[in-house]
Amino acid sequence: MQAGRTILVCSCEETMPLHGELVAKACKAKVRSADQLCRKQLDLFKAVLDQGGDVTVGCTQEAPLFEETAADLGFAGTLAFANIREQAGWSSAAADAGPKTAALLAAAAEEMPPIALVTLESKGVALIYGRDETAITAARRLADALDITVLLTRPGQVTPAATTEFPVVKGTISAAKGHLGAFALAVDDYALPSPASRRAYLWQAPRQGAASTCDIVLDLAGGTALFPAADLRPGYLRADPADPAAVERLIGEARGLVGTFDKPKFITFHDDLCAHARSKITGCTRCLDLCPTGAITPNGDAVAIDPAICAGCGACAAACPTGAAAYALPPVDSLMRRLRTLVTTYRAAGGEHGVVLLHDGDHGLPLIDALARFGDGLPAHVLPLGVNEITQVGPELLAAAFAYGAAGVSLIGRARPKHDLSGLHQVMATANAVLAGLGYGQDLVTLIETDDPDALAAALGTPPRATIAPRPASFLPLGTKRGLLELSLRELHRVAPAPVDVVALAKGAPFGKADVDPVACTLCLACVSACPTAALSDNPDQPMLRFSENLCVQCGLCAATCPEDAITLKPQVDFVAWNEPFRIVKQEEPFHCEQCGKAFGTKSTIDRIAAKLEGHWMFSGDNAHRRAALFMCEQCRVEKVVNESFDPYGAPSRPRQRTAEDYLREAAEGRDKLN
């Protein structure tokens, strides 16, 4: 806890215990108690602010009131809020929740960096895509607020309006991309209506490949959505035309999509760290495989992430093995600092078998609140920690939790997930494999998929059977995502109950070994050029291939590039290899030029080339003396060829090519002999 901080805790009209002395000792801060801080004892809050310093308030319900009061007083310190009522005090185990209360208050004081924003601008140019009168009716309703064009796909009998208030055209969208303020559509079978249309629209000659741009797309066609994860695409509104209520909601939402809008920038991306491809050979595709919205696309050797389309699920950041994609809401190092404070304070206050409960704000937090208000509340050993999306959680956070001394980690998911959870399951499987291998226990990271508070309580009721780290770590999480992942695993191994050197992992893990067959390897070093992390390296002074296992991200580029198919991937964590600068995979003595003595190539390579050219016309018979060039460096070889005026095209004449006429003639001659 930051020095000079004051903690204000309120019993909320004596509905919960406060554990003031324990909190003061564990957080190393001054603690002031109240029964109704937000009403009759608001002067206590003002008095604490007047004293200066930073303040943490154990209440989130009245946070707007406290923030307004602080602003009126010109408070210059930091003001943090912790929800100790729903998450600790309103519980049947509240009497034992002192360590958790202290942990929640301490963690709340960990500052989070400001959120970066992406600005989207819409001028209200809207395309309504439909089949019948439903699209026309919606257009009439929105014509006063938006610049409307109606695009009818395969329309039936649609009666033209007496007055053309907005354009109505025919066509089918064949491709769509973009977002609010920047949609680009490709339209086939595009046609304008005939001005002489009477009972129904008559269409002029259609054409293919028309292009359209707009700010908003309203899809009332009733077919397949134009975008993946369509409900997450800003500016794209879709409704079933047969559902009047859904159409009404669409119209209402569309009216509000004019102006400038800010959305969080969920991902920070460094393309120089990306291991997607090298030399047009594809390697890592983890983020491409997981992104539900199509915000990630190949972009040469790296990928590109469109922040305007990204919906913030965080699956790409959780799966990214190099740290090229990192979650920014909040950054992983900030979240890990809050995790560190939460777990270490809980243990310092005497808490045992603490389980970190990761939850989002849209689903998990309301579920916890409902359990506190209508059930028995969270158990005293459960430590809630909020994240933006549970799919943002990576192996570094899970490993750090156990290194700090947690007995388990649970994540609250929906009964019907909003995002694809395959990436999260991969992360959990990797973490569980490492934990089991190091003696912490089996299946200590769990996902609770429920919408029922009672089911949540049942899943959390009993602490997991875990062997907690006997000497928990307390490292400060500093550095990049990949660095934090390595640091977390090293610390997890250092404090493990039963440390082992190697833990085998499943395919898809973000670390492992590039297993090179030394017999098949020719030291061509193509893998060194392809490796994006320098896990494979050479020695400039000697033919040698070296491997640094802690740098390997299992992207597969080396295996795909190797011309001899000598490399296979082996997912694992080898802590002994991680502590070595590198291991020598293969080395040979260099071959020395027989003319000048310069080192070039390797003896095995030169011998193999010479064996393959044995008997070739260029190096046999009268040309046998030319064989000496095979054992020379590039400079001496060129000099020899030039001095001897060697003509590489002077090969013996090839046999004349046989034609169909030759076969016919031979067949006729054969028949003549038989006759």
Buried (B, 14 or more C-beta within 10 A) or exposed (E): BBEEBBBBBBBBEEEBBBBBEBBBBBBEBBBBBBBBBBEEBBEBBBEBBEEEBBBBBBBBEBBEBBBEBBEEEEBEBEBBBBBBBBBBBBBEBBEBBBBBBBBBBBBBBBBEEEBEEBEBEBEBBBBBBBBBBBBBBBBBBBEEBBBBBBBBBEBEEBEBEEEEEBBBBBBBBBEBBBBBBBBEBBBBBBBBBEEEBEEEBEBEEBEEEBEBEBBBBBBBBBEEBBBEBBEBBBBBBBBEBEEEEBBEEBBEEBEEBBEEBEBBBBBBBBBEBBBBBBEEBBBBBBBBBBBBBBBBEEEEBBBBBBBBBBBBBBBBBBBBBBBBBBBBBBBBBBBBBBBBBBBBBBBBBEBEBBBBBBBBEEBBBBBBBBBBEEBBBBBBBBBBBBBBBBBBBBBBBBBBBBBBBBBBBBBBBBEEBBBBBBBBEBBBBBBBBBBBBBBBBEEBBBBBBBBEBEBBBEBBEEBBEBBBBEEBBBBEBEBBBBBBBBBBBBBBBBBBEEBEEEBEBEEBBBBBBBBBBEEEBBBBBBBBBBBBBEBBBBEEEEBBBBBBBBBBBBBBBBBBBBEEEBBBBBBBBBBEBBEEEBBEBBBBEBBBBEBEEBBBBBEBBBEEEEEEBEEEEBBEEEBEEBBBBBBBBEEBBEBBBEEEEEEEEEEEEEEEEEEEEEEEEEEEEEEEEEE
